[in-house]
Amino acid sequence: MLAALHAFMARRDRPCTVDVIDIDADPALAARFDELVPVLYGDPAGPEICHYFLDEAALRRHLGLPAGA
């Protein structure tokens, strides 16, 4: 997912900063995401954007980009 995310952002010439978090180190995150790793979210308190694989449509919605952009 990380490679796909970087490729997606590079195609749009947008900078991308990603924090990779070990959810096993945080019991609350481990309980929340358990089998959904890898998971992409903008804010840990907010809803997930996608899990397992990069969902470009969901990421575009999260970033406020038009569909297919």
N, C-alpha and C positions, 0 to 999 in steps of 0.2 A: 504494500500500500504506500509506503514511504516513497519509493522510486516513482510510482505512478503520480503521487501528489506533486513531487518536484517537477516531473515532466509536464503535468497539467499547468502548473504555474509558469514554467519557462515558456510554454507555447503562448501564454498571454503576456509575457514580458512583465510579470508582476513579481516583486520580491516575496520570498516565502521563508518564514522562520517557523521551525517546528520544534516543539519540546517533546522528546521521547520520554515517557514516564513508565517506570516499572510498576505496574499495578499491584504486583505481589508484595511490594513494599508498603502499600497503603491498604489496610484492611477494608476501609470504606469503598475504595475503588475496586478492590478485588471482589467484594460482595456485589457491587453494582454491575460490573462488566463480565465477571467470571469467564464464560465461554465465548464472549463476543470479541476477543482480542484477535487481531489488532482492531482498534476502534479509533475513529477520528471525531474529535469534537472541538468546538471553538472555545468553550468555557466548561470546565469540569462540573460546574453547577447547572449547566444547561443541558439540553437534549443532545444526544449523539448526532453527528452528521451521517455517518455510515460505519459499518463494521465489516470485517473480513477483507473486502475489496473496495477500492475507491469507487464511489458512486458519483460520477461527474455531474449528473443532473442535480443531486442533492447538494453537492459542493457549490455549484453555480447558484442555487437558490440561497444557500447560506451566505455567499459573498455578494448577493444582489446583482449577479450577472444575468443577462438575458439567456433564455434557453438556447442551446446550440452555439453559444458564443465561444 
